[in-house]
Amino acid sequence: MAEKPFAVRLRKARQQAGLTQRQAADAAGISQPHWAKLELGIRDPLANVRRIEEAMGKLAKAVSCPLDDLLPPRAR
């Protein structure tokens, strides 16, 4: 199974920070097994982001409004 770019970048960032998976998971507020799945590419948070972006776009289209008008200033 080929490594996924997010997984590779996450592992590299954790290692450069000098953290164990448990330390990084604790800092992120998730379990160590969940962190491991992210590093292995089993879980892909970017897939969730893409689904949310798609849903938000559909909501904006439904009310004939630019998406930026629906988002709070910090999210833009």
PDB file of N, CA, C and O in Angstrom:
ATOM      1  N   MET A   1       0.847  -1.183   0.000  1.00  0.00           N
ATOM      2  CA  MET A   1       0.000   0.000   0.000  1.00  0.00           C
ATOM      3  C   MET A   1       0.893   1.248   0.000  1.00  0.00           C
ATOM      4  O   MET A   1       1.756   1.402   0.864  1.00  0.00           O
ATOM      5  N   ALA A   2       0.683   2.104  -0.946  1.00  0.00           N
ATOM      6  CA  ALA A   2       1.493   3.314  -1.056  1.00  0.00           C
ATOM      7  C   ALA A   2       1.125   4.296   0.048  1.00  0.00           C
ATOM      8  O   ALA A   2      -0.046   4.437   0.401  1.00  0.00           O
ATOM      9  N   GLU A   3       2.134   4.973   0.589  1.00  0.00           N
ATOM     10  CA  GLU A   3       1.872   5.955   1.621  1.00  0.00           C
ATOM     11  C   GLU A   3       1.186   7.173   1.018  1.00  0.00           C
ATOM     12  O   GLU A   3       1.476   7.571  -0.111  1.00  0.00           O
ATOM     13  N   LYS A   4       0.287   7.749   1.773  1.00  0.00           N
ATOM     14  CA  LYS A   4      -0.454   8.918   1.325  1.00  0.00           C
ATOM     15  C   LYS A   4       0.275  10.176   1.779  1.00  0.00           C
ATOM     16  O   LYS A   4       0.860  10.201   2.861  1.00  0.00           O
ATOM     17  N   PRO A   5       0.240  11.215   0.955  1.00  0.00           N
ATOM     18  CA  PRO A   5       0.994  12.433   1.277  1.00  0.00           C
ATOM     19  C   PRO A   5       0.697  13.017   2.654  1.00  0.00           C
ATOM     20  O   PRO A   5       1.632  13.389   3.363  1.00  0.00           O
ATOM     21  N   PHE A   6      -0.582  13.112   3.062  1.00  0.00           N
ATOM     22  CA  PHE A   6      -0.880  13.677   4.378  1.00  0.00           C
ATOM     23  C   PHE A   6      -0.229  12.842   5.468  1.00  0.00           C
ATOM     24  O   PHE A   6       0.359  13.379   6.407  1.00  0.00           O
ATOM     25  N   ALA A   7      -0.337  11.530   5.336  1.00  0.00           N
ATOM     26  CA  ALA A   7       0.227  10.625   6.341  1.00  0.00           C
ATOM     27  C   ALA A   7       1.734  10.824   6.459  1.00  0.00           C
ATOM     28  O   ALA A   7       2.279  10.859   7.562  1.00  0.00           O
ATOM     29  N   VAL A   8       2.390  10.951   5.336  1.00  0.00           N
ATOM     30  CA  VAL A   8       3.846  11.137   5.317  1.00  0.00           C
ATOM     31  C   VAL A   8       4.212  12.471   5.960  1.00  0.00           C
ATOM     32  O   VAL A   8       5.132  12.540   6.775  1.00  0.00           O
ATOM     33  N   ARG A   9       3.494  13.523   5.597  1.00  0.00           N
ATOM     34  CA  ARG A   9       3.792  14.845   6.164  1.00  0.00           C
ATOM     35  C   ARG A   9       3.526  14.885   7.664  1.00  0.00           C
ATOM     36  O   ARG A   9       4.284  15.498   8.415  1.00  0.00           O
ATOM     37  N   LEU A  10       2.446  14.230   8.102  1.00  0.00           N
ATOM     38  CA  LEU A  10       2.122  14.222   9.520  1.00  0.00           C
ATOM     39  C   LEU A  10       3.200  13.505  10.320  1.00  0.00           C
ATOM     40  O   LEU A  10       3.644  14.004  11.354  1.00  0.00           O
ATOM     41  N   ARG A  11       3.619  12.347   9.848  1.00  0.00           N
ATOM     42  CA  ARG A  11       4.665  11.590  10.549  1.00  0.00           C
ATOM     43  C   ARG A  11       5.955  12.401  10.608  1.00  0.00           C
ATOM     44  O   ARG A  11       6.602  12.477  11.653  1.00  0.00           O
ATOM     45  N   LYS A  12       6.323  13.004   9.484  1.00  0.00           N
ATOM     46  CA  LYS A  12       7.559  13.788   9.435  1.00  0.00           C
ATOM     47  C   LYS A  12       7.496  14.971  10.404  1.00  0.00           C
ATOM     48  O   LYS A  12       8.468  15.252  11.106  1.00  0.00           O
ATOM     49  N   ALA A  13       6.365  15.658  10.443  1.00  0.00           N
ATOM     50  CA  ALA A  13       6.213  16.807  11.341  1.00  0.00           C
ATOM     51  C   ALA A  13       6.301  16.365  12.802  1.00  0.00           C
ATOM     52  O   ALA A  13       6.931  17.036  13.620  1.00  0.00           O
ATOM     53  N   ARG A  14       5.663  15.227  13.128  1.00  0.00           N
ATOM     54  CA  ARG A  14       5.718  14.723  14.498  1.00  0.00           C
ATOM     55  C   ARG A  14       7.153  14.383  14.883  1.00  0.00           C
ATOM     56  O   ARG A  14       7.616  14.739  15.967  1.00  0.00           O
ATOM     57  N   GLN A  15       7.849  13.695  13.990  1.00  0.00           N
ATOM     58  CA  GLN A  15       9.233  13.301  14.277  1.00  0.00           C
ATOM     59  C   GLN A  15      10.134  14.518  14.421  1.00  0.00           C
ATOM     60  O   GLN A  15      10.997  14.552  15.298  1.00  0.00           O
ATOM     61  N   GLN A  16       9.937  15.518  13.563  1.00  0.00           N
ATOM     62  CA  GLN A  16      10.747  16.738  13.661  1.00  0.00           C
ATOM     63  C   GLN A  16      10.472  17.487  14.964  1.00  0.00           C
ATOM     64  O   GLN A  16      11.347  18.171  15.493  1.00  0.00           O
ATOM     65  N   ALA A  17       9.248  17.352  15.473  1.00  0.00           N
ATOM     66  CA  ALA A  17       8.906  17.988  16.746  1.00  0.00           C
ATOM     67  C   ALA A  17       9.438  17.185  17.927  1.00  0.00           C
ATOM     68  O   ALA A  17       9.378  17.638  19.070  1.00  0.00           O
ATOM     69  N   GLY A  18       9.956  15.994  17.648  1.00  0.00           N
ATOM     70  CA  GLY A  18      10.516  15.158  18.701  1.00  0.00           C
ATOM     71  C   GLY A  18       9.463  14.533  19.603  1.00  0.00           C
ATOM     72  O   GLY A  18       9.715  14.283  20.782  1.00  0.00           O
ATOM     73  N   LEU A  19       8.284  14.282  19.046  1.00  0.00           N
ATOM     74  CA  LEU A  19       7.190  13.738  19.839  1.00  0.00           C
ATOM     75  C   LEU A  19       6.923  12.276  19.498  1.00  0.00           C
ATOM     76  O   LEU A  19       7.126  11.838  18.366  1.00  0.00           O
ATOM     77  N   THR A  20       6.467  11.539  20.493  1.00  0.00           N
ATOM     78  CA  THR A  20       5.959  10.199  20.231  1.00  0.00           C
ATOM     79  C   THR A  20       4.534  10.354  19.693  1.00  0.00           C
ATOM     80  O   THR A  20       3.944  11.431  19.765  1.00  0.00           O
ATOM     81  N   GLN A  21       4.002   9.267  19.160  1.00  0.00           N
ATOM     82  CA  GLN A  21       2.610   9.324  18.709  1.00  0.00           C
ATOM     83  C   GLN A  21       1.688   9.670  19.872  1.00  0.00           C
ATOM     84  O   GLN A  21       0.753  10.454  19.709  1.00  0.00           O
ATOM     85  N   ARG A  22       1.941   9.098  21.034  1.00  0.00           N
ATOM     86  CA  ARG A  22       1.086   9.369  22.195  1.00  0.00           C
ATOM     87  C   ARG A  22       1.136  10.842  22.576  1.00  0.00           C
ATOM     88  O   ARG A  22       0.098  11.446  22.844  1.00  0.00           O
ATOM     89  N   GLN A  23       2.327  11.425  22.605  1.00  0.00           N
ATOM     90  CA  GLN A  23       2.455  12.837  22.965  1.00  0.00           C
ATOM     91  C   GLN A  23       1.729  13.729  21.958  1.00  0.00           C
ATOM     92  O   GLN A  23       1.032  14.670  22.338  1.00  0.00           O
ATOM     93  N   ALA A  24       1.899  13.425  20.680  1.00  0.00           N
ATOM     94  CA  ALA A  24       1.242  14.216  19.645  1.00  0.00           C
ATOM     95  C   ALA A  24      -0.273  14.055  19.720  1.00  0.00           C
ATOM     96  O   ALA A  24      -1.013  15.030  19.588  1.00  0.00           O
ATOM     97  N   ALA A  25      -0.731  12.825  19.932  1.00  0.00           N
ATOM     98  CA  ALA A  25      -2.164  12.566  20.033  1.00  0.00           C
ATOM     99  C   ALA A  25      -2.756  13.297  21.231  1.00  0.00           C
ATOM    100  O   ALA A  25      -3.827  13.895  21.127  1.00  0.00           O
ATOM    101  N   ASP A  26      -2.070  13.251  22.365  1.00  0.00           N
ATOM    102  CA  ASP A  26      -2.547  13.961  23.555  1.00  0.00           C
ATOM    103  C   ASP A  26      -2.658  15.462  23.276  1.00  0.00           C
ATOM    104  O   ASP A  26      -3.637  16.099  23.665  1.00  0.00           O
ATOM    105  N   ALA A  27      -1.657  16.019  22.605  1.00  0.00           N
ATOM    106  CA  ALA A  27      -1.665  17.448  22.293  1.00  0.00           C
ATOM    107  C   ALA A  27      -2.809  17.802  21.336  1.00  0.00           C
ATOM    108  O   ALA A  27      -3.356  18.904  21.395  1.00  0.00           O
ATOM    109  N   ALA A  28      -3.165  16.864  20.457  1.00  0.00           N
ATOM    110  CA  ALA A  28      -4.234  17.097  19.484  1.00  0.00           C
ATOM    111  C   ALA A  28      -5.608  16.730  20.029  1.00  0.00           C
ATOM    112  O   ALA A  28      -6.621  17.018  19.393  1.00  0.00           O
ATOM    113  N   GLY A  29      -5.654  16.099  21.197  1.00  0.00           N
ATOM    114  CA  GLY A  29      -6.925  15.724  21.785  1.00  0.00           C
ATOM    115  C   GLY A  29      -7.569  14.495  21.151  1.00  0.00           C
ATOM    116  O   GLY A  29      -8.791  14.348  21.154  1.00  0.00           O
ATOM    117  N   ILE A  30      -6.724  13.610  20.604  1.00  0.00           N
ATOM    118  CA  ILE A  30      -7.228  12.371  20.021  1.00  0.00           C
ATOM    119  C   ILE A  30      -6.480  11.199  20.648  1.00  0.00           C
ATOM    120  O   ILE A  30      -5.497  11.391  21.364  1.00  0.00           O
ATOM    121  N   SER A  31      -6.946   9.996  20.378  1.00  0.00           N
ATOM    122  CA  SER A  31      -6.275   8.820  20.934  1.00  0.00           C
ATOM    123  C   SER A  31      -5.021   8.485  20.120  1.00  0.00           C
ATOM    124  O   SER A  31      -4.900   8.863  18.954  1.00  0.00           O
ATOM    125  N   GLN A  32      -4.096   7.770  20.758  1.00  0.00           N
ATOM    126  CA  GLN A  32      -2.890   7.344  20.046  1.00  0.00           C
ATOM    127  C   GLN A  32      -3.236   6.403  18.894  1.00  0.00           C
ATOM    128  O   GLN A  32      -2.641   6.531  17.824  1.00  0.00           O
ATOM    129  N   PRO A  33      -4.181   5.451  19.064  1.00  0.00           N
ATOM    130  CA  PRO A  33      -4.532   4.599  17.923  1.00  0.00           C
ATOM    131  C   PRO A  33      -5.100   5.393  16.736  1.00  0.00           C
ATOM    132  O   PRO A  33      -4.837   5.058  15.581  1.00  0.00           O
ATOM    133  N   HIS A  34      -5.873   6.439  17.024  1.00  0.00           N
ATOM    134  CA  HIS A  34      -6.380   7.281  15.928  1.00  0.00           C
ATOM    135  C   HIS A  34      -5.209   7.976  15.233  1.00  0.00           C
ATOM    136  O   HIS A  34      -5.163   8.037  14.004  1.00  0.00           O
ATOM    137  N   TRP A  35      -4.269   8.496  16.014  1.00  0.00           N
ATOM    138  CA  TRP A  35      -3.088   9.141  15.430  1.00  0.00           C
ATOM    139  C   TRP A  35      -2.344   8.162  14.529  1.00  0.00           C
ATOM    140  O   TRP A  35      -1.942   8.512  13.420  1.00  0.00           O
ATOM    141  N   ALA A  36      -2.167   6.952  15.005  1.00  0.00           N
ATOM    142  CA  ALA A  36      -1.456   5.937  14.214  1.00  0.00           C
ATOM    143  C   ALA A  36      -2.162   5.698  12.884  1.00  0.00           C
ATOM    144  O   ALA A  36      -1.507   5.548  11.852  1.00  0.00           O
ATOM    145  N   LYS A  37      -3.497   5.662  12.902  1.00  0.00           N
ATOM    146  CA  LYS A  37      -4.257   5.462  11.662  1.00  0.00           C
ATOM    147  C   LYS A  37      -4.059   6.626  10.702  1.00  0.00           C
ATOM    148  O   LYS A  37      -4.029   6.435   9.487  1.00  0.00           O
ATOM    149  N   LEU A  38      -3.924   7.831  11.245  1.00  0.00           N
ATOM    150  CA  LEU A  38      -3.647   8.993  10.395  1.00  0.00           C
ATOM    151  C   LEU A  38      -2.277   8.854   9.742  1.00  0.00           C
ATOM    152  O   LEU A  38      -2.124   9.119   8.550  1.00  0.00           O
ATOM    153  N   GLU A  39      -1.285   8.440  10.518  1.00  0.00           N
ATOM    154  CA  GLU A  39       0.070   8.287   9.980  1.00  0.00           C
ATOM    155  C   GLU A  39       0.169   7.133   8.988  1.00  0.00           C
ATOM    156  O   GLU A  39       1.004   7.167   8.084  1.00  0.00           O
ATOM    157  N   LEU A  40      -0.654   6.135   9.141  1.00  0.00           N
ATOM    158  CA  LEU A  40      -0.649   4.999   8.220  1.00  0.00           C
ATOM    159  C   LEU A  40      -1.486   5.257   6.975  1.00  0.00           C
ATOM    160  O   LEU A  40      -1.447   4.479   6.022  1.00  0.00           O
ATOM    161  N   GLY A  41      -2.241   6.347   6.985  1.00  0.00           N
ATOM    162  CA  GLY A  41      -3.087   6.654   5.842  1.00  0.00           C
ATOM    163  C   GLY A  41      -4.405   5.895   5.854  1.00  0.00           C
ATOM    164  O   GLY A  41      -5.132   5.896   4.860  1.00  0.00           O
ATOM    165  N   ILE A  42      -4.717   5.246   6.973  1.00  0.00           N
ATOM    166  CA  ILE A  42      -5.988   4.516   7.091  1.00  0.00           C
ATOM    167  C   ILE A  42      -7.130   5.514   7.249  1.00  0.00           C
ATOM    168  O   ILE A  42      -8.218   5.316   6.707  1.00  0.00           O
ATOM    169  N   ARG A  43      -6.879   6.571   7.984  1.00  0.00           N
ATOM    170  CA  ARG A  43      -7.847   7.665   8.129  1.00  0.00           C
ATOM    171  C   ARG A  43      -7.316   8.857   7.353  1.00  0.00           C
ATOM    172  O   ARG A  43      -6.130   9.179   7.427  1.00  0.00           O
ATOM    173  N   ASP A  44      -8.205   9.515   6.602  1.00  0.00           N
ATOM    174  CA  ASP A  44      -7.813  10.670   5.809  1.00  0.00           C
ATOM    175  C   ASP A  44      -8.714  11.849   6.148  1.00  0.00           C
ATOM    176  O   ASP A  44      -9.826  11.940   5.628  1.00  0.00           O
ATOM    177  N   PRO A  45      -8.256  12.753   7.010  1.00  0.00           N
ATOM    178  CA  PRO A  45      -9.106  13.883   7.385  1.00  0.00           C
ATOM    179  C   PRO A  45      -9.420  14.793   6.207  1.00  0.00           C
ATOM    180  O   PRO A  45     -10.423  15.507   6.224  1.00  0.00           O
ATOM    181  N   LEU A  46      -8.580  14.772   5.196  1.00  0.00           N
ATOM    182  CA  LEU A  46      -8.830  15.623   4.033  1.00  0.00           C
ATOM    183  C   LEU A  46     -10.070  15.170   3.270  1.00  0.00           C
ATOM    184  O   LEU A  46     -10.728  15.986   2.624  1.00  0.00           O
ATOM    185  N   ALA A  47     -10.396  13.882   3.334  1.00  0.00           N
ATOM    186  CA  ALA A  47     -11.615  13.388   2.691  1.00  0.00           C
ATOM    187  C   ALA A  47     -12.837  14.028   3.348  1.00  0.00           C
ATOM    188  O   ALA A  47     -13.793  14.389   2.662  1.00  0.00           O
ATOM    189  N   ASN A  48     -12.810  14.170   4.665  1.00  0.00           N
ATOM    190  CA  ASN A  48     -13.912  14.835   5.367  1.00  0.00           C
ATOM    191  C   ASN A  48     -14.005  16.300   4.977  1.00  0.00           C
ATOM    192  O   ASN A  48     -15.101  16.831   4.797  1.00  0.00           O
ATOM    193  N   VAL A  49     -12.868  16.950   4.848  1.00  0.00           N
ATOM    194  CA  VAL A  49     -12.846  18.362   4.463  1.00  0.00           C
ATOM    195  C   VAL A  49     -13.467  18.523   3.081  1.00  0.00           C
ATOM    196  O   VAL A  49     -14.259  19.440   2.861  1.00  0.00           O
ATOM    197  N   ARG A  50     -13.117  17.645   2.152  1.00  0.00           N
ATOM    198  CA  ARG A  50     -13.678  17.737   0.801  1.00  0.00           C
ATOM    199  C   ARG A  50     -15.191  17.547   0.812  1.00  0.00           C
ATOM    200  O   ARG A  50     -15.904  18.249   0.094  1.00  0.00           O
ATOM    201  N   ARG A  51     -15.693  16.608   1.616  1.00  0.00           N
ATOM    202  CA  ARG A  51     -17.141  16.390   1.706  1.00  0.00           C
ATOM    203  C   ARG A  51     -17.833  17.616   2.307  1.00  0.00           C
ATOM    204  O   ARG A  51     -18.911  18.005   1.857  1.00  0.00           O
ATOM    205  N   ILE A  52     -17.221  18.215   3.310  1.00  0.00           N
ATOM    206  CA  ILE A  52     -17.804  19.404   3.930  1.00  0.00           C
ATOM    207  C   ILE A  52     -17.818  20.563   2.930  1.00  0.00           C
ATOM    208  O   ILE A  52     -18.813  21.280   2.821  1.00  0.00           O
ATOM    209  N   GLU A  53     -16.713  20.745   2.201  1.00  0.00           N
ATOM    210  CA  GLU A  53     -16.665  21.811   1.193  1.00  0.00           C
ATOM    211  C   GLU A  53     -17.754  21.630   0.147  1.00  0.00           C
ATOM    212  O   GLU A  53     -18.407  22.593  -0.256  1.00  0.00           O
ATOM    213  N   GLU A  54     -17.946  20.400  -0.288  1.00  0.00           N
ATOM    214  CA  GLU A  54     -18.972  20.116  -1.285  1.00  0.00           C
ATOM    215  C   GLU A  54     -20.362  20.432  -0.735  1.00  0.00           C
ATOM    216  O   GLU A  54     -21.175  21.058  -1.414  1.00  0.00           O
ATOM    217  N   ALA A  55     -20.630  20.000   0.494  1.00  0.00           N
ATOM    218  CA  ALA A  55     -21.928  20.254   1.110  1.00  0.00           C
ATOM    219  C   ALA A  55     -22.166  21.751   1.293  1.00  0.00           C
ATOM    220  O   ALA A  55     -23.269  22.239   1.045  1.00  0.00           O
ATOM    221  N   MET A  56     -21.145  22.478   1.723  1.00  0.00           N
ATOM    222  CA  MET A  56     -21.282  23.924   1.911  1.00  0.00           C
ATOM    223  C   MET A  56     -21.571  24.623   0.579  1.00  0.00           C
ATOM    224  O   MET A  56     -22.377  25.551   0.513  1.00  0.00           O
ATOM    225  N   GLY A  57     -20.903  24.165  -0.468  1.00  0.00           N
ATOM    226  CA  GLY A  57     -21.163  24.726  -1.792  1.00  0.00           C
ATOM    227  C   GLY A  57     -22.601  24.505  -2.234  1.00  0.00           C
ATOM    228  O   GLY A  57     -23.212  25.388  -2.837  1.00  0.00           O
ATOM    229  N   LYS A  58     -23.139  23.335  -1.939  1.00  0.00           N
ATOM    230  CA  LYS A  58     -24.530  23.032  -2.293  1.00  0.00           C
ATOM    231  C   LYS A  58     -25.501  23.903  -1.499  1.00  0.00           C
ATOM    232  O   LYS A  58     -26.516  24.359  -2.027  1.00  0.00           O
ATOM    233  N   LEU A  59     -25.176  24.130  -0.217  1.00  0.00           N
ATOM    234  CA  LEU A  59     -26.027  25.000   0.599  1.00  0.00           C
ATOM    235  C   LEU A  59     -26.055  26.415   0.031  1.00  0.00           C
ATOM    236  O   LEU A  59     -27.120  27.021  -0.087  1.00  0.00           O
ATOM    237  N   ALA A  60     -24.893  26.932  -0.316  1.00  0.00           N
ATOM    238  CA  ALA A  60     -24.820  28.282  -0.866  1.00  0.00           C
ATOM    239  C   ALA A  60     -25.573  28.367  -2.190  1.00  0.00           C
ATOM    240  O   ALA A  60     -26.274  29.346  -2.446  1.00  0.00           O
ATOM    241  N   LYS A  61     -25.433  27.362  -3.016  1.00  0.00           N
ATOM    242  CA  LYS A  61     -26.127  27.353  -4.305  1.00  0.00           C
ATOM    243  C   LYS A  61     -27.640  27.306  -4.093  1.00  0.00           C
ATOM    244  O   LYS A  61     -28.392  27.958  -4.817  1.00  0.00           O
ATOM    245  N   ALA A  62     -28.079  26.541  -3.111  1.00  0.00           N
ATOM    246  CA  ALA A  62     -29.510  26.406  -2.842  1.00  0.00           C
ATOM    247  C   ALA A  62     -30.154  27.737  -2.476  1.00  0.00           C
ATOM    248  O   ALA A  62     -31.319  27.973  -2.795  1.00  0.00           O
ATOM    249  N   VAL A  63     -29.401  28.604  -1.809  1.00  0.00           N
ATOM    250  CA  VAL A  63     -29.952  29.910  -1.410  1.00  0.00           C
ATOM    251  C   VAL A  63     -29.419  31.045  -2.283  1.00  0.00           C
ATOM    252  O   VAL A  63     -29.549  32.218  -1.935  1.00  0.00           O
ATOM    253  N   SER A  64     -28.818  30.686  -3.420  1.00  0.00           N
ATOM    254  CA  SER A  64     -28.293  31.665  -4.384  1.00  0.00           C
ATOM    255  C   SER A  64     -27.430  32.715  -3.706  1.00  0.00           C
ATOM    256  O   SER A  64     -27.647  33.917  -3.852  1.00  0.00           O
ATOM    257  N   CYS A  65     -26.456  32.234  -2.968  1.00  0.00           N
ATOM    258  CA  CYS A  65     -25.603  33.118  -2.177  1.00  0.00           C
ATOM    259  C   CYS A  65     -24.153  32.665  -2.324  1.00  0.00           C
ATOM    260  O   CYS A  65     -23.886  31.463  -2.313  1.00  0.00           O
ATOM    261  N   PRO A  66     -23.222  33.589  -2.462  1.00  0.00           N
ATOM    262  CA  PRO A  66     -21.820  33.169  -2.471  1.00  0.00           C
ATOM    263  C   PRO A  66     -21.452  32.493  -1.148  1.00  0.00           C
ATOM    264  O   PRO A  66     -21.876  32.938  -0.082  1.00  0.00           O
ATOM    265  N   LEU A  67     -20.682  31.444  -1.219  1.00  0.00           N
ATOM    266  CA  LEU A  67     -20.283  30.716  -0.025  1.00  0.00           C
ATOM    267  C   LEU A  67     -19.611  31.632   0.997  1.00  0.00           C
ATOM    268  O   LEU A  67     -19.840  31.490   2.198  1.00  0.00           O
ATOM    269  N   ASP A  68     -18.791  32.562   0.534  1.00  0.00           N
ATOM    270  CA  ASP A  68     -18.098  33.471   1.463  1.00  0.00           C
ATOM    271  C   ASP A  68     -19.084  34.256   2.328  1.00  0.00           C
ATOM    272  O   ASP A  68     -18.760  34.607   3.463  1.00  0.00           O
ATOM    273  N   ASP A  69     -20.289  34.537   1.805  1.00  0.00           N
ATOM    274  CA  ASP A  69     -21.271  35.277   2.589  1.00  0.00           C
ATOM    275  C   ASP A  69     -21.835  34.457   3.740  1.00  0.00           C
ATOM    276  O   ASP A  69     -22.357  35.016   4.705  1.00  0.00           O
ATOM    277  N   LEU A  70     -21.734  33.132   3.644  1.00  0.00           N
ATOM    278  CA  LEU A  70     -22.246  32.261   4.699  1.00  0.00           C
ATOM    279  C   LEU A  70     -21.214  31.967   5.774  1.00  0.00           C
ATOM    280  O   LEU A  70     -21.567  31.591   6.892  1.00  0.00           O
ATOM    281  N   LEU A  71     -19.954  32.135   5.446  1.00  0.00           N
ATOM    282  CA  LEU A  71     -18.881  31.769   6.380  1.00  0.00           C
ATOM    283  C   LEU A  71     -18.528  32.934   7.297  1.00  0.00           C
ATOM    284  O   LEU A  71     -18.547  34.090   6.876  1.00  0.00           O
ATOM    285  N   PRO A  72     -18.206  32.627   8.546  1.00  0.00           N
ATOM    286  CA  PRO A  72     -17.754  33.693   9.449  1.00  0.00           C
ATOM    287  C   PRO A  72     -16.388  34.203   8.977  1.00  0.00           C
ATOM    288  O   PRO A  72     -15.652  33.468   8.318  1.00  0.00           O
ATOM    289  N   PRO A  73     -16.049  35.433   9.300  1.00  0.00           N
ATOM    290  CA  PRO A  73     -14.784  36.013   8.839  1.00  0.00           C
ATOM    291  C   PRO A  73     -13.546  35.164   9.111  1.00  0.00           C
ATOM    292  O   PRO A  73     -12.656  35.106   8.262  1.00  0.00           O
ATOM    293  N   ARG A  74     -13.459  34.503  10.266  1.00  0.00           N
ATOM    294  CA  ARG A  74     -12.276  33.698  10.582  1.00  0.00           C
ATOM    295  C   ARG A  74     -12.125  32.489   9.675  1.00  0.00           C
ATOM    296  O   ARG A  74     -11.002  32.041   9.445  1.00  0.00           O
ATOM    297  N   ALA A  75     -13.204  31.954   9.160  1.00  0.00           N
ATOM    298  CA  ALA A  75     -13.152  30.743   8.344  1.00  0.00           C
ATOM    299  C   ALA A  75     -12.743  31.029   6.903  1.00  0.00           C
ATOM    300  O   ALA A  75     -12.460  30.095   6.153  1.00  0.00           O
ATOM    301  N   ARG A  76     -12.706  32.266   6.507  1.00  0.00           N
ATOM    302  CA  ARG A  76     -12.393  32.596   5.103  1.00  0.00           C
ATOM    303  C   ARG A  76     -10.939  32.543   4.811  1.00  0.00           C
ATOM    304  O   ARG A  76     -10.527  32.795   3.679  1.00  0.00           O
TER     305      ARG A  76
END
